[in-house]
Amino acid sequence: MDGNQTWITEVTLLGFQVDPALESLLFGLFSLFYTLTLLGNGVILGLICLDSRLHTPMYFFLSHLAIIDMSYASNNVPKMLANLVSQKRTISFVPCIMQTFLYLAFAHTECVILVVMSYDRYVAICHPLRYTVIMSWRVCSVLAATSWVFSFLLALVHVVLILRLPFCGPCEINHFFCEILSVLKLACADTRLNQTVIF
């Protein structure tokens, strides 16, 4: 490795490169969207918990999707909002990697939960008489737990592959959060293995 390369400890999230007046408008707009996301998904969760008629496998998995949606937003949006009102748009490298990990974990969980919901509908349509036996609460709990664990382990594989790379300048990410492909651009080594695993 060249002697003039410096190891990065923090990165700058370039985000939206617009006028300060437009940044204020974007801050208000994204704050509203973030609040509506949390409120909407909170209402979904509340209704599913409170109404016993909604205690079915489909709504159980739908409640997991609501949790994932709130988690997605809470992982990325607060830092983006802080960057819109601050001139210092840096994030330390470790929280950046953590943001990448959580983003990937929630993305994988969402996909797997959608597959599980598809299986639930398949059973409901193709085996309606045995539906309650096949999709028991024990099975639903195992499917949900497996979805979360598998997804977090898969995200961990990506993070381990990222952390094996040497990172050096430039320390700017042309994004408003630490998205995995943007983080890989900071590496001063071959990232083909990472890109293959992502693919």
Helices and strands as residue ranges (DSSP letters): E 10-13, H 20-50, G 52-54, H 57-85, E 90-92, H 93-126, G 128-130, H 131-134, H 137-163, E 172-173, H 180-184, H 192-198
